[in-house]
Amino acid sequence: MIGKCKDYYRNNKVQLKKIEDFHKTYRSDKAIEWYTRDSFVYRLINHAFRTEDIALWYLFRFYIIDLCKQLESVHRIQQQQQQKTDCCLKLYRGQSQMPSAELNYLKDNIGRLVSTNGFLSTSKSIAVAKQFIGGASDKNERFRVVLYEITVDCSLKDLVFVDIDKYLSRSHENEILFNINSVFQIEQVYQDDDQEGSNGVWTIQMKATDEGTADIKEQLELIRKKFETCSSMNNILFGRLLLDMGHYTKAESYFQMMLNVLPKKHKDRASIYDHIGDVHMHTTNWNEAFKCFSQAYEIKMTSCHHRYLSETLNNIGNYYKAIEYFDMACSFYESALNCEKTDENNNCIIQLNLCSIYLKQKRYDQALDLCLTARDKLQQVQPALYTEIIYCHGIIGDIYFNQQEYTTAESFYFTAFKMSKIYLVIGDRLRTKCIEALIDLYEKQDRRQCAIAFCREQLSFHEKYLSVDNSHHTATIAHLLLKLCELCAEDESKKLSYCEKALKISVENICLEYELITKCLMLVGHYYKDNQVKDKARSHYLSAKEIQVKIYPPEHPIHTQTQELIDSEISIFFCLRPRTRALPSL
């Protein structure tokens, strides 16, 4: 950390002197003092959170932990000293450049909760806050000038904040500092052009709340529970949290960084390869996933870490299931089960994966028996493993769906969907699959209008909440657009519109989902081939094949299938529909 700071400020003698002073005198009980100084600490910590720089987070991890702990400790002391239990604070914060898209998001989500992704500095003095926006005007379309007005009920139990001036015995800024992930409810967003000297400043009124903090703690506890038997938890946990929240690019950056900093023979390297492979599985880059799982397998087979071999065998099974080599997937899942003798939770997860293969192989009775056994075990685990329980309900629904027992299937699908709304973040792929399952069911029951209405309702909901801060999850919108494409098969213009919109979103998504892009390209290609626009059809097929070569093994049959479409003049998938108007004469 010190070396990185010195390198960053190598041409700044003032900051270099402060870095050396920090190196010589810093103690954990001085974390607040150093953060509130005009020094490199404040600047680099805020830069790390603002840019979401994983490397900087890692470098400053011990200091960040110290600061969080000291804020919690000082907060408890100040709360005990507080005479009034019904204390209410009015705080302010000025920001001269808020992205317009972010402001629009806040305006569209009045009453919703937002959380800070770093430490939040505010002031009890509106005059101090306005100093930070002094001279700024709201004339740039890309950015807006804002003034936060934050109301804080001091009796909140989970909110952590510190009166810095009281703690450091100073009085010039009236600073109140909030801990990471403080939660606020948006109350009002407005622009007061009539106020003298306002310069078009936007006011954002919020109130601090404990709501939502329990969900964050529960999510962390679930991940800890999931990996509590893993000896490498300290090196894995943060990356796993990023992965489970859908931040695939950040998760991969973190795990790659861990590979770079850990010694070549470190015991955690195999598990890190497993997790990088899992990142690639989420982005559907099957070939890269298999390479990582193979590296993990080789390390484990040549070392003493056979206790965790089942994790890698299960991952390889997931790979073969994804590319639809179901017999191979079944073999690896069974091998993983034979290896896993100590961790009942992992055993249940492997059993569920094996159930999904039995389902593909139409071994419905075996699948159902094993799935119910796994579900009964999972429901006894505390804290509950909700993701796995949702996955289990979905598989049971699939079993009944494939046996045309649609009423029973709907019961399990709807239970999975309701749980996904409570326990999974918006945009989570499993949550999207719960939605898709219900749409497919309604369609199969000849309830197409119900399917369309439900799909549009979910699309509207996700478009509203995944527009700005959750752009890494916008693949969900593309998946739902493709569902609408399937449901509107008779309307050629709508079908093309939905497909092209899904393709645009998929390509522009922060975390590319390669299989989704190829699916969009193929569907658009089919449309053009259906309508005899051969050059456009061929172009889309070629683009799809280029991605397929990247993500599928060379011997996979999908390469031959796509090549046949490229070479053919008549689509093997779609029949031309009768036209409603006469063709022009030649």
N, C-alpha and C positions, 0 to 999 in steps of 0.2 A: 504493500500500500504506500509506504513512504517513498520507495523508489519511483513508483508511478506518478505520485504527486510532484516529486522533484523534476521528473522528466516533463510533465505537463507545464510546469512553471519555470522551466530552465532559464528563461530570459527575464524573469521577474525577481529581482533581488529582494524586494520587500516580502513577497510571498515565500521565497526560499528560506528567509530568516524565520518566518512563522512556522514553516514546515519543520525546521530543525528544532524550534522551541517545542512544538507538539511532540516530536520524537523523544525529546529529553524529559518532558514534564507531564505528559498526558497520563491520567488515571481514569478509571471507569466512572468515578464520582465527579469528573469534570466534563462529562459529555455535553450537558446542556450549556455550560459556560462556553465551550469551544464552538458549538453550533451557532450560538447567538453573537459571536464575535464577527467582525468584518474580516473574514479570513477565507483561505482556500477550502476549509471544511464545509462551510455553508454553501459555497459556490459549486463544489464538485458533487456534494450529496444531492442538491437540487437538480443539477445537470443530469445525474444518474437517473433520478425518478422522472424528470421531464422527458428525457429521451428514451427511457426504459432500457438503458444500457446494461445488459446482463453482466458484462465484465466488470463494470464499475460497482454494481451491486455486490458482486462477489468480493471485490477488493476491499470494500468498506463494510463487509458483513459484520465484523466484530464491533466496529464503532456503532453501526446502526442498532445492533442488539443492545449495546451499552446505553445508547440514547433512549431507546424504547423503555428499557428497564428503569432508567432514572426518571423518566417522565412519569411512569406508573407510580414509582416510590414517592416522588415529590407531590404528585396529585393526591395521593392518600393522606399525606401529612397536611397539605393545605385544606383538604376537605374536612379533616378533623378539627382544624383551627377555625374553620368558617363558622361564625356564630349563627347565621340564619340558614335554616334548612330549606327555606323557600326562595333562596337567592336566584335571581335571574339576570343574566348578562346580555348586553347589547354590544356586539362586536362588528368591526368593519375591516374590509380588505380591498385595496385598490389594485386593478390589473389593467395595464394600458394596452395589451394586445391579446385579446381572446379571439381565437378563430371563429369566424362567423358561423360555420357549421356547428360548432360546439354550443354557441349561444342559441341557435335555432333548436337544437336538441333539448336544451333546458326549457325553452319556451313551450315546446310541444309536450313536455312531460311534467306539467304542474301537478304537485301532489305526490310525485314519485320520489324514490330515494336515490341519492348519489353518494359515493364515497371517495375519499381522497386517496391518491396513489402515492402520497409522500407526506412529509410533515407540513402542516398548514399553519402559517404565521398570520395572526390577526392583531388588531389593536382596539382598545376600548375608546380610543379617540378617533372620531371621524376626520378630524383635521390631519392627523398623522396618515390615515389611509389615503386621503386625497393628495398628499404629497407624492405618492407613487403614481398618480395619474395626472399630475400637474402639467398643463400645457398640451396634453394629448387631446385629440379631437376624433370624432367618429366619422371620418370622411373616407377612410380606406375600406373598400368593399370586402376585403379578405379578413380584416380584423375589426374588433369592436372594443371600445373602452367601457369597462364595467366597474361598478362599486358593489361589493357584497355587503349585505346587512344580515348578520347572523344572530339569532336569538338562542341563548343557551340556558337551559334549566339545570342549575348546579346539582340537583338531586339525582340526575341520571347516573345509573350504577355502572354502566359499561364504558361510557365516554371518558377518555383520558385527555386532560388538558392542564396546562400549568401557567400560572401567572408569573411570567419571567421577571418582571420588575420587582415583585415581592421576593422571589427566590434570590435574585442577585442584588437586592437592595439598591435599585435604581428607579428612576421615575420618568425618563425622557420619552419613552415610546409607548408605555401602557400595553406592552406586548402580551398576548395570550397565544401559547403554542399548543397545537393539537397533535396528537400522536398519529401514526400511520393508520389508514383505513377508518378514520372517523366517518360517521354516517350522518347525512343531513337530508332533510325533506325540503323539496323546492316548493315555496309558497307563492311567490309572485316574480314575474320578470317584466319590467316595463321601462320605457324611455320617457324621460320628462324633459321635453324640449322647451317647455315654458319657463322652467326654473332658470333664473339669472345665472349666467356663468357655467351652465351645465355642459355646454359643448356636445350635446347629444349623448351624454353618458347613460349607459344602461344600468339599472338597479336590479340586482338579483337578491331577493329576500329568501332566506332559508332558516330553518330551525334545526338545531342538533337533536338527534334521537338515538335511542338504543335499538330501535327496530332494525332488524337485519344483521346485527352483530352476532346474535346467537347462531344464525345460519352460517356465517363465516367461520365461527369457532367449531361448529359441528362438521363443516367440510374439512377443516384441518384435522379434526379428531378422527374422521373416517379414514383419511389418508394415512395418518399415523397408525391407526388400527390395522390397516391393510398391509403395512410394511413393518409392523412391530417385531416380527420374527426375523427380519432381514438385517444382517450385521452391517450392511452398507447404508442404513437409513439416513445417516447424517449427510452423506454425499448425494443421496438420491432424492430426498424429500422435497426440496424446493423445486427441482426440475419436474418431479411428478405432479406437484401442485399446478405448475404452468401447463403441463400436458392435459391434466384433467379439466382445466378451465378453458381448453381450446386454444391456448397460445402456443401453437406448434413451432413457429419460427423461434420464439424465445426459448422454448424448451430445448430445441435442438442446439441452439447457441450455448445454452448452459451446459448441456451434457458434453458437447464438443470441447468446451473450455475445461471441464473436469478431466477429460482425457488428456488434454495438454498439460495440466498441472500435476496430475498424479503420476507417480513412478511407473515404469513399464510393467513391473511385476506386482503392482498394488492389487489387493484382493477384490477391490470394487470395480475394476475395469470391465469384467465380464458383465456385471449387472448394468453398467452404463451402456455397453453395446446393446444389451437387451432393450433398454429404454430408447436409445436412438432408433433402433429398429421399430419400436412401437410408434414413435413419431412418424416414421415413413409409412407405417400401416395406416395411420390416420389420414395421411395425405395421399394414400393409395399408390405410393411408389413401391410396388411389390418387390422389384429387383433389388433396390437399395435396402429394403427391410430384410430380405433374405441374406444379403451379404453381412449385415450386422448380426443377425441371429446366428449365422454360421461362425462368425468370429467369437461370439459369446460361447457357443457350443465347444469350439476348439479349446478355448482357455479353460473351460470347466472340465473337459475330459482329460486335460494334461496337468491338472492341479488337484488340490484336495477339496474343492468346493462342490462336491457332488450333491450336497444337501439341497442346493438350489438349482440342480439340473432340470427339475420338472418345469421351472419357469421358462427355460429356453425351449424345451420340448413342446410346451404348450404354445409358445410363440411361433414355432415352426409349423405347428398344426394350424394356427390362425392364418399363416401365409398360404398354406396349401388350400385351406377353405376359401380364401379370398380369390384365388385363381381357379377355383372349382375343380381341384384335384381331390375329390372327396375321400377316396380310398386312402390316399397318402395322409390326408388330414386325420382320418380316423386312427391310422396306425400311430401317429405321433401323439395324439391325445391319449390313447391307451397306454403308450409308453410313459407319458407324463404321470398318469394315474398310478402306474406301478412304482414310480419313483417317489411320489408324494405320500409320505407316511406320517408326517408330523404336523403339518398345517392343515387343519380341517377346512378353513376358509378357502385356501387355494384349491383344495380338493374339490370343493363345491363348484368353483369357477371352471375347473377342467371338466367336471361332469356336465355342466351346462353346455360347454363347447362341444362335447361329445354328443349330447342330445341334439344339437343343431345339425350334426352330420347324420345321425340316425334318421332325422326328419327328411333330409335330402335323399336318403336311401330308402325312404318309405317304410322304415321300421318303426311304425308309430307307437306300438305298445311298449317297446323297449324305451323309446324316447320319453314317453309320458311317465313311465315308472321311475326312470332315473331322474327326470326333471322334478317330480314331486318329492323324491327323496332329498334332492339338493335344496329345494325350497324349504322343506321342513327344518333342515339344518340351518339355513341362512336366517330364518325367522327367529332363531334362538340366540343369534349373535348380537351382542351389545358393545358399542353402539351399532345400530343396524347398518348393514351394507346395502343401502337402497338401490344403488346402480345395478348390483347383481340381482336383487329381487325383481326390479323392473324388467331386466333382461330375461329372467326366468318366466315371468308372466307373459311376456311377448312370445317366447318359444311355445309355451302351453297353448296360447291362442293360435299360433301357426299350426300346431298339431291338429287341433279341432278344425281349423279352417281347411286344411288339406283333406280332411275326412268329410268335408261339407256339413259339419255340425256348426253352422254359422251363429246360432244364438249363443251357444257356449263360448265360441271363439270371441264374440263381441264382448262378453262379460270380462274375459281376461284381457283383451285389448284395451277396454275402457279403464280397467283398474291400472294397467301399466301407464296409460296416458295421464290419468289423474295424478299418479305418483310422480311421473316425470315433470309435471307442472310445478310440483312442490319441491322436489329434491334435485332436479337437474337445471343447469343454467340455460337461459334462452339461447338457442342455436346449437345445443349439444346434439351430436349425431344420433344418439340413442333416442332422445326426445323426438327428433324428426322422424325416426323410424316408427315410433308409436303413432304419430300422426298418419304416416303413409299406410300403416297397417289398417287403420280404421277406414281410410279412403278406399283401399282395395276391397275391404269387406263390404262397404256400402255399394260399390260398383258390382260386386259379385252377387249381391242380393237384389240386383236390378233397381237400386235406389240411386240412380246416377245424379239426379238433381240434389239429393242430400249430400252425396260425395262432393259435388262441385261447390255447394254452399259451404261445407265444412272446410274444404281446401282453400277457398277464397277467404274465409274468416281467419284461418291460420296464417295465410299469406299476408293479409293486411296487418295482423298483429305483429308478425316478425319484421315486416318492412318498417313498421313504426319504431321498433326497439333495436333493430340492428343497423341503423342508418349511419351512426357515427362511431361511438366508442366500442362497438362490438363488430367492427368490420371484418375481423378474422373469422366471424361466424356467418358471413353472408352467403356461404354455400347452401345454407338451409333454404334461403329464398329461391335459389336456383333449383334445388330438389323439388320444392313445392310448385314452381313454374312448370317443371317437367311433368308433374302429376296432372296439372291442368291441361297440358299438351295431350296427354293420354286420354283424358276425359272429354276433350273437344276434338276427337279424331275426325269427325265429319266436317268440321269447319276448318278448311285448309288455311285460310288467312290467319285465324286465331292460333292454329297449331304452329305455324311458322313464327308468328309474333312471340309466342311464349318460349319457343325453342331458342330464338335469337337473343331474347332478353336473358334467358338462363345462361347462354353461352357467354354473353358479355360479362355478366356478373361472375361467372366461374373463372374467366381469364383474368379479371381485375381483382379477384379476391386476394388478400394478403397471403393467405395460406392456400396455395394451389391444391386442388383436389383433382388429381390427374384423371382418374376414371370418370368423374363427373364431366370433365371437359370433353373426353372422347365420346361419351354418351350424347352430349349436346351436338357435337360435330357430326356424329353418325345420323342422328335424327334430322338435322338440317339437310345433310346429304341425301337421306331418303326422300325428303320432301321434294328437293330439286330433281332427283332421279324420277320420282313419281310424275313430275310435271315436265319431263323431257328437257330440263335445263342441264344438259350433260356436263358442261364445263364446270359449273358451280358444284354439281354433285361430286364430280371427280376431285375437285379442289378440297372439299370438306373431308372426303374419304382419305385423301393423302395426308391431310393434317392430323386426322385421327390415327392413322397408321404410324406416323412419326412419333406420337406419344406412346402408342402401344409397344413399339420397339423398345422404348425407354423403360417401361414398367413391367412388361411380361417377359418370361423366359423365352429364348429363341424357338423352342419346339412347341410353343403353345398354339393350339388350333386357331386362335383368334386372328393370327397373322394371315393364315390362308384364307379365312372367311373375308377379311377386309380386302385382301388383294383381289379376290374373285369379284368383289363389288367394284373395285377400281377398274378391272379389266372388262367387266360385262357391260352390255348396252341395255339390258333389261333388269330391273331390280328383282332380286330373289326374295325380297321381304314384303314389298308392297305391290299390289295390283293397281293399275290406273283406274281411276273412277270416271264414270261417264261425265262428259262436260255438259253444262247447262246452256251453252251457246254454240253456234256452228263455228267450225274452224274456218279461217279465211282461205279462200281458194288460191292456188298457186298460179 
